[in-house]
């Protein structure tokens, strides 16, 4: 039994999300044996959100993916950064809640396509994130399936590369 049953962190390929226990299918407690890992796991959560935000920002270079007003003022940069952080959190929550359901329901398609159906699932989840962002009045928009498809691939590649760099940087002193 975990030391702190109310705290769960779920790792996804797009980052880490904190979710209530009853939503998690296979949780990993953030608490150590003595409950002293909260600080480290909060830092890891923030790093994952920042990495996902950077990955989403990279996707805005694609045609069909827009991040609000691309103005050059300081207010525009701060607004864009906040938008990216919120979109990263929304994307993490969408992935934590819906991706296991999609994998379970689409199991046969994953097998028949040798996993390539995962690209379609990731694109649909990225597109759904755009729709949710629009409903939250966030200036982030994906125009259709193909921009979402390429955007999801870029998010995966960029976030994987950045996670590898962070892992290498943090293990450098070990």
Secondary structure as GFF3:
##gff-version 3
##sequence-region A 1 174
A	DSSP	beta_strand	8	12	.	.	.	ID=ss1
A	DSSP	beta_strand	15	18	.	.	.	ID=ss2
A	DSSP	beta_strand	28	29	.	.	.	ID=ss3
A	DSSP	alpha_helix	38	59	.	.	.	ID=ss4
A	DSSP	beta_strand	65	67	.	.	.	ID=ss5
A	DSSP	alpha_helix	74	105	.	.	.	ID=ss6
A	DSSP	alpha_helix	107	112	.	.	.	ID=ss7
A	DSSP	alpha_helix	117	135	.	.	.	ID=ss8
A	DSSP	beta_strand	140	142	.	.	.	ID=ss9
A	DSSP	alpha_helix	145	171	.	.	.	ID=ss10
###
